[in-house]
Amino acid sequence: MLSEIAAELESGGGTTVLLHGNADPDALACAFAISRAFNDVAIVAPGGLDRLAKVLAQQLGVDVAQGSDAPIKGRILVLDTSGPDQIPLDLDHSAAMVIDHHARNHAWDDARIYYCDDSKSSCAEIIYELLRETGKNPDRDVALALMTGILTDTGNFRYARPASIIAFAELMELHGTGTDEAIGLVSLDMDLSERISQLRGAQRLKYWKVGDKVVAISQGSAYEASVCKALLHLGADIAFVGSQRGDGFRISARATSDMVRAGVHLGKLLNGVGSETSNGGGGHPGAAGISGVGDVEAMLNISAENAIRLLKELESSGDG
């Protein structure tokens, strides 16, 4: 199926690569690789880029059109997007090709081509595979970008599978690049506003004990993922942090490596919450998110309830 997508991209007529809202370095790296390997490719992020992806785009000179009014022309290729709700556009699924690595989402089943390999820790690994199959060796910048996508999506290898490390090593060998170079592309010092957001997140947290595990929630106005990580450092096993944005909300979720090994998959959990509340959720086992329309406090409580239920089920199955 990857070769079929590659043949489409080679056939001319132009391609628009669409990325999920608040697109991360993995999504941007994949789009950058496609734009370098094939002709007449435009990258569009209707919901913008996250902080790290913005830094990566600046470092590598990646041209990205942002905003829901960005022009879309030619065929559509959606990358690294767990579900249609993650793209803030009225998208005709039947006309789109989709490449993803999150848990398979049946909302994409009516896409023209839907390639989903959830055995991959990052979408960058799939795009690297596509390039290899078509004999297109990544140049140095593309290799570095794909390395960065693998690094960020695996939490600097904390959640990596063997295939992730193998792909990363092969990309390193192509141009003699180092791990430090990939890390340096998206290195950010924590500024005062982020530190204050973490402190406020700690002030506002609520938590529940499930056996010897802790589920925590908190609200803020920014840096949701950063606050999640801070709550894990404080002792939470699973953390949800959300912000209200007018009628809409955004929630980030994180789980410890121990939780992932125990069977927690936050991407599937928030995908279920999204289906339950008509919102868009998804992501990885240890890092996921959900956004849409609604009250963030209510959505945080629903997310926590689902996590508590999951932990009780895992505890019960372990006892059995």
HELIX and SHEET records of a PDB file:
HELIX    1   1 LEU A    2  GLU A   10  1                                   9    
HELIX    2   2 PRO A   25  ALA A   37  1                                  13    
HELIX    3   3 ARG A   51  LEU A   60  1                                  10    
HELIX    4   4 PRO A   84  GLN A   86  5                                   3    
HELIX    5   5 HIS A   93  ALA A   95  5                                   3    
HELIX    6   6 HIS A  106  TRP A  108  5                                   3    
HELIX    7   7 CYS A  123  GLU A  133  1                                  11    
HELIX    8   8 ARG A  140  ASP A  153  1                                  14    
HELIX    9   9 PRO A  162  HIS A  175  1                                  14    
HELIX   10  10 THR A  179  LEU A  185  1                                   7    
HELIX   11  11 LEU A  192  GLN A  203  1                                  12    
HELIX   12  12 GLU A  224  LEU A  234  1                                  11    
HELIX   13  13 SER A  257  ALA A  262  1                                   6    
HELIX   14  14 LEU A  266  THR A  277  1                                  12    
HELIX   15  15 VAL A  296  ASP A  319  1                                  24    
SHEET    1   A 6 VAL A  64  GLN A  66  0                                        
SHEET    2   A 6 VAL A  41  ALA A  45  1                                        
SHEET    3   A 6 THR A  15  LEU A  19  1                                        
SHEET    4   A 6 ARG A  75  LEU A  79  1                                        
SHEET    5   A 6 ALA A  96  ASP A 100  1                                        
SHEET    6   A 6 ILE A 113  CYS A 116  1                                        
SHEET    1   B 6 LYS A 206  VAL A 210  0                                        
SHEET    2   B 6 LYS A 213  GLY A 220 -1                                        
SHEET    3   B 6 ILE A 238  ARG A 245  1                                        
SHEET    4   B 6 GLY A 248  ALA A 255 -1                                        
SHEET    5   B 6 ALA A 287  VAL A 293 -1                                        
SHEET    6   B 6 GLY A 280  GLY A 283 -1                                        
END                                                                             
